[in-house]
Amino acid sequence: MKQFFLFCIMVSFIGSAQKNHKKSMTLMGCSFDITVVANSTTDADLAIDLAVEEIKRIEKMISSWDASSETSKINKNAGIQPVVVSIELYNLIKRSLSLSKLTDGAFDISYASMDKIWKFDGSMKKMPTSEAILKSVEKVGYKNIILNPAIHSVFLKNKGMKIGFGAIGKGYAADKAKDLLRSKGISGGIINASGDLNAWGTQANGKEWLVAITNPLNKKKVFSWMPVKNAAVVTSGNYENYVEFDNKKYTHIIDPRSGYPCFGIQSVTIFTSNAEIADALSTSVFVMGIDVGLHFINQLKKVECVIIDSENQIHKSNNISFDQVK
């Protein structure tokens, strides 16, 4: 579950023609907040409508629920034949596989092949057997996604394999919507795709956009405010959907390599240049755990991370600094 709590200062210079305009809506099955800096409500509405149409276009491409989507066609032909897809989807899958290699499989779009043996709705009374857990990930494996660059085809080698973009799709949509609005002359704004956030420019009053690192258990408590300048911020949160066995909480983010849910972390926030990468890395760090995850992030350029563990303690990567709110 992606959750991020965004606090924007919605004020303008007295006499300034431009103002911050914000609309909230449901897209891609989740909440989107789109904020733009514009001279009038009419201009803002036109810009936001463009962003919405772009997000809907991307959803049509990557949806595994829409039987006519390119993604569904890939899944239907798993173990049968390659499927030629648009260059846009091909490149998204190619980048996803690169991220899988980089994270040693902690991020894997073939996670959609996983059998749903874990229940987080309160109905689960005992832990699945180790045999059932192992079997649940038999069809998962990014190395079995075969790309043909000559014709832009995608082939899932094994029958029953599926791909899904739940851990990268909203970030990609936020990036594309931002790029479109910038190309149309929108000087500043924020695309917040239910926690996959991309900001550019400044507010109408010239001040930077601000986001808050919040306490996952008390959303009204702010650990720290941070300015966001032409960057993406994505938080993966894991504090509402979980099961507990032998006094140990197992959360709904599952390691696609082992089939076991993650534990020990409440939230991971990634700061980097675009929401697509931040989206994938936030999930990856969750799967890796605190020590491995921070070591991994510290090896990357222009990527920073804040982790809040199950004891509500803050851990951060080497090059990020902020003052905690007292």
C-alpha positions as CSV (number, residue, x, y, z in Angstrom):
1,M,0.0,0.0,0.0
2,K,1.4,3.4,-1.0
3,Q,0.6,6.1,1.5
4,F,2.2,9.5,1.8
5,F,1.0,12.5,3.7
6,L,1.5,15.7,1.7
7,F,1.3,19.1,3.2
8,C,1.2,22.0,0.7
9,I,1.2,25.6,1.6
10,M,-1.6,26.9,-0.5
11,V,-1.0,30.6,-0.4
12,S,-0.1,33.2,-3.0
13,F,1.5,36.6,-3.1
14,I,-1.0,39.4,-2.6
15,G,-1.8,40.7,-6.0
16,S,-0.2,37.8,-7.8
17,A,-2.2,36.5,-10.8
18,Q,-1.1,33.0,-10.2
19,K,-2.6,30.6,-7.6
20,N,-2.2,27.0,-6.6
21,H,-5.2,25.0,-7.8
22,K,-5.9,21.4,-6.6
23,K,-8.3,18.7,-7.5
24,S,-8.7,15.2,-6.0
25,M,-10.1,12.2,-7.8
26,T,-10.0,8.4,-8.1
27,L,-7.8,7.0,-10.9
28,M,-6.1,3.7,-11.4
29,G,-8.1,2.4,-8.4
30,C,-6.6,4.9,-5.9
31,S,-6.7,8.5,-4.9
32,F,-5.0,11.1,-7.0
33,D,-4.3,14.7,-6.0
34,I,-3.3,17.0,-8.8
35,T,-2.1,20.5,-8.0
36,V,-1.0,23.1,-10.6
37,V,0.1,26.7,-10.6
38,A,-2.1,28.7,-13.0
39,N,-3.5,32.2,-13.7
40,S,-7.1,31.1,-13.5
41,T,-9.4,28.3,-12.5
42,T,-10.2,27.8,-16.2
43,D,-6.5,27.4,-17.1
44,A,-6.0,25.0,-14.1
45,D,-9.0,22.9,-15.0
46,L,-7.8,22.5,-18.6
47,A,-4.3,21.5,-17.4
48,I,-5.7,19.0,-14.8
49,D,-8.0,17.5,-17.4
50,L,-5.0,16.9,-19.7
51,A,-3.2,15.1,-16.8
52,V,-6.2,13.0,-16.1
53,E,-6.5,11.8,-19.7
54,E,-2.8,10.9,-19.7
55,I,-3.2,8.9,-16.5
56,K,-6.2,7.1,-18.0
57,R,-4.2,6.3,-21.2
58,I,-1.5,4.7,-19.1
59,E,-3.9,2.8,-17.0
60,K,-5.5,1.4,-20.2
61,M,-2.0,0.2,-21.3
62,I,-0.9,-1.5,-18.1
63,S,-4.1,-2.7,-16.6
64,S,-4.3,-6.5,-16.0
65,W,-8.0,-6.2,-15.3
66,D,-8.9,-4.8,-18.8
67,A,-9.0,-7.9,-21.1
68,S,-8.2,-5.7,-24.1
69,S,-5.0,-4.1,-22.6
70,E,-1.6,-5.0,-23.9
71,T,-0.6,-6.3,-20.5
72,S,-3.6,-8.7,-20.4
73,K,-2.6,-10.0,-23.9
74,I,0.9,-10.7,-22.6
75,N,-0.5,-12.6,-19.7
76,K,-3.0,-14.6,-21.8
77,N,-0.2,-15.8,-24.0
78,A,2.2,-16.9,-21.2
79,G,3.9,-20.1,-22.2
80,I,2.3,-19.9,-25.7
81,Q,3.8,-17.2,-27.8
82,P,5.5,-13.7,-27.7
83,V,3.2,-10.6,-28.0
84,V,4.3,-7.6,-29.9
85,V,3.5,-4.4,-27.9
86,S,3.9,-0.7,-28.1
87,I,7.4,0.7,-27.7
88,E,6.2,2.6,-24.6
89,L,5.1,-0.6,-22.8
90,Y,8.1,-2.5,-24.1
91,N,10.5,0.1,-22.6
92,L,8.6,0.2,-19.3
93,I,9.0,-3.6,-19.0
94,K,12.7,-3.4,-20.1
95,R,13.3,-0.8,-17.3
96,S,11.4,-3.0,-14.8
97,L,13.7,-5.9,-15.6
98,S,16.8,-3.7,-15.1
99,L,15.4,-2.8,-11.7
100,S,14.8,-6.4,-10.9
101,K,18.5,-7.2,-11.7
102,L,19.6,-4.2,-9.7
103,T,17.6,-5.3,-6.6
104,D,18.4,-9.0,-7.0
105,G,14.7,-9.7,-7.5
106,A,13.3,-7.8,-4.6
107,F,11.4,-5.9,-7.2
108,D,9.7,-8.1,-9.8
109,I,6.8,-7.4,-12.1
110,S,6.1,-11.1,-12.3
111,Y,5.0,-11.0,-8.7
112,A,1.5,-11.1,-10.2
113,S,2.0,-14.8,-10.8
114,M,2.1,-15.4,-7.0
115,D,-0.6,-17.6,-5.5
116,K,-2.7,-15.5,-3.0
117,I,-2.3,-17.7,0.0
118,W,-1.9,-14.9,2.5
119,K,-5.1,-13.2,3.7
120,F,-5.0,-9.8,5.4
121,D,-8.7,-9.3,6.0
122,G,-8.9,-11.0,9.4
123,S,-10.0,-14.4,8.0
124,M,-6.6,-16.0,8.3
125,K,-6.3,-18.1,11.5
126,K,-3.1,-20.0,10.9
127,M,0.1,-19.5,9.0
128,P,0.5,-21.3,5.6
129,T,2.8,-24.3,5.5
130,S,6.4,-23.8,4.2
131,E,5.5,-26.1,1.3
132,A,2.5,-24.0,0.4
133,I,4.6,-20.8,0.6
134,L,7.3,-22.2,-1.6
135,K,4.7,-23.4,-4.1
136,S,3.0,-20.0,-4.2
137,V,6.1,-18.4,-5.9
138,E,6.8,-21.2,-8.4
139,K,5.7,-19.1,-11.4
140,V,7.4,-15.9,-10.2
141,G,10.7,-15.0,-11.8
142,Y,11.8,-12.0,-13.9
143,K,14.4,-14.0,-15.7
144,N,11.6,-15.8,-17.4
145,I,10.4,-12.6,-19.1
146,I,11.9,-12.7,-22.6
147,L,12.2,-9.5,-24.6
148,N,12.9,-9.2,-28.4
149,P,14.2,-5.8,-29.2
150,A,13.9,-6.3,-32.9
151,I,10.1,-6.5,-32.9
152,H,9.3,-5.2,-29.4
153,S,7.8,-8.4,-28.2
154,V,7.3,-9.8,-24.7
155,F,7.1,-13.5,-23.9
156,L,6.4,-15.1,-20.5
157,K,8.1,-18.4,-20.7
158,N,5.9,-20.4,-18.4
159,K,2.2,-21.1,-18.4
160,G,0.4,-19.3,-15.6
161,M,3.0,-16.5,-15.4
162,K,1.6,-12.9,-15.2
163,I,3.1,-9.5,-14.9
164,G,1.6,-6.5,-13.1
165,F,2.6,-2.9,-12.5
166,G,1.3,-2.4,-9.0
167,A,4.7,-1.4,-7.7
168,I,5.7,0.9,-10.5
169,G,2.7,1.9,-12.5
170,K,1.4,4.8,-10.4
171,G,4.9,6.3,-10.3
172,Y,5.2,6.0,-14.0
173,A,1.8,7.7,-14.5
174,A,2.8,10.5,-12.1
175,D,6.0,11.1,-14.2
176,K,4.2,11.1,-17.5
177,A,1.5,13.5,-16.2
178,K,4.1,15.8,-14.9
179,D,6.1,15.8,-18.1
180,L,2.9,16.6,-20.1
181,L,2.0,19.5,-17.9
182,R,5.5,21.0,-18.1
183,S,5.4,20.7,-21.9
184,K,2.2,22.7,-21.8
185,G,3.8,25.5,-19.8
186,I,2.6,24.7,-16.3
187,S,5.5,26.2,-14.2
188,G,4.8,24.4,-11.0
189,G,2.7,21.6,-9.6
190,I,2.4,18.2,-7.9
191,I,1.1,14.9,-9.1
192,N,0.3,12.8,-6.0
193,A,-0.7,9.3,-7.0
194,S,-1.8,8.0,-3.6
195,G,1.7,8.3,-2.2
196,D,3.7,8.3,-5.5
197,L,4.5,12.0,-5.7
198,N,6.3,14.1,-8.3
199,A,6.7,17.9,-7.9
200,W,8.2,20.6,-10.1
201,G,8.7,24.3,-9.9
202,T,7.5,26.3,-7.0
203,Q,4.2,27.3,-5.4
204,A,2.4,30.4,-6.7
205,N,4.0,32.4,-3.9
206,G,7.5,31.3,-5.0
207,K,8.0,29.1,-2.0
208,E,9.1,25.5,-2.3
209,W,6.6,22.6,-2.1
210,L,6.8,20.9,1.3
211,V,6.2,17.4,2.3
212,A,6.1,15.9,5.8
213,I,7.6,12.7,7.1
214,T,4.8,11.5,9.4
215,N,4.3,9.0,12.1
216,P,2.6,6.0,10.4
217,L,0.6,5.3,13.6
218,N,-0.4,8.9,14.1
219,K,-0.8,10.7,10.9
220,K,-1.2,14.0,12.7
221,K,2.3,13.8,14.2
222,V,5.0,15.1,11.9
223,F,8.6,13.9,12.3
224,S,10.0,16.4,9.9
225,W,9.1,18.8,7.0
226,M,11.2,18.6,3.9
227,P,11.3,20.8,0.8
228,V,10.8,19.1,-2.6
229,K,12.5,20.7,-5.6
230,N,11.9,19.1,-9.0
231,A,11.9,15.6,-7.5
232,A,9.8,12.6,-6.6
233,V,8.9,11.3,-3.2
234,V,7.3,7.8,-2.8
235,T,6.3,6.1,0.5
236,S,5.4,2.5,0.9
237,G,3.4,2.0,4.1
238,N,2.7,-1.3,5.8
239,Y,0.9,-0.6,9.0
240,E,-2.7,-1.3,8.4
241,N,-2.8,-4.7,6.6
242,Y,-1.1,-7.5,8.4
243,V,-1.6,-10.8,10.2
244,E,0.0,-11.8,13.5
245,F,1.3,-15.3,14.4
246,D,3.4,-16.0,17.6
247,N,3.5,-12.3,18.4
248,K,5.1,-11.5,15.1
249,K,3.4,-9.2,12.5
250,Y,3.5,-10.3,8.9
251,T,2.5,-7.5,6.5
252,H,0.9,-7.5,3.1
253,I,4.1,-6.6,1.2
254,I,5.5,-10.0,0.2
255,D,9.0,-10.9,-0.9
256,P,8.5,-12.2,-4.5
257,R,11.5,-14.5,-4.1
258,S,10.4,-16.4,-1.0
259,G,6.7,-15.9,-0.7
260,Y,7.0,-14.7,2.9
261,P,5.6,-11.3,4.0
262,C,7.9,-8.6,5.2
263,F,8.2,-7.6,8.8
264,G,10.1,-5.0,11.0
265,I,9.3,-1.9,8.9
266,Q,6.3,0.4,8.9
267,S,7.2,2.7,6.1
268,V,9.9,3.4,3.5
269,T,10.2,6.8,1.8
270,I,12.4,7.3,-1.3
271,F,13.6,10.6,-2.6
272,T,14.9,10.7,-6.1
273,S,14.6,12.2,-9.6
274,N,11.4,10.4,-10.8
275,A,8.5,8.6,-9.3
276,E,8.8,5.5,-11.4
277,I,12.2,4.6,-9.9
278,A,11.1,5.8,-6.4
279,D,8.0,3.6,-6.6
280,A,10.0,0.5,-7.4
281,L,12.8,1.2,-4.9
282,S,10.4,1.9,-2.0
283,T,9.0,-1.6,-2.4
284,S,12.4,-3.1,-2.9
285,V,13.8,-1.6,0.4
286,F,10.8,-2.9,2.2
287,V,11.6,-6.4,1.0
288,M,15.3,-6.1,1.7
289,G,14.9,-4.9,5.3
290,I,16.5,-2.0,7.1
291,D,20.2,-2.9,7.0
292,V,20.4,-4.4,3.5
293,G,18.0,-1.7,2.2
294,L,20.0,1.2,3.5
295,H,23.3,-0.3,2.3
296,F,21.7,-0.7,-1.1
297,I,20.4,2.9,-1.3
298,N,23.8,4.3,-0.1
299,Q,25.4,2.8,-3.2
300,L,23.1,4.7,-5.6
301,K,23.6,8.2,-6.8
302,K,20.9,10.9,-6.1
303,V,18.7,8.5,-4.2
304,E,17.9,8.9,-0.6
305,C,15.7,7.0,1.9
306,V,14.0,7.3,5.2
307,I,12.7,4.2,7.0
308,I,10.4,4.0,10.0
309,D,10.7,0.6,11.7
310,S,8.2,-1.3,13.7
311,E,9.3,0.4,16.9
312,N,8.7,3.8,15.4
313,Q,12.4,4.6,15.1
314,I,13.8,6.5,12.1
315,H,16.6,5.2,10.0
316,K,18.0,7.3,7.0
317,S,20.5,7.0,4.2
318,N,23.9,8.7,4.5
319,N,23.2,11.8,2.5
320,I,19.9,12.9,3.7
321,S,19.5,15.3,6.6
322,F,16.5,16.9,8.3
323,D,15.6,18.3,11.7
324,Q,13.0,16.4,13.6
325,V,10.0,18.3,14.7
326,K,9.9,18.4,18.5
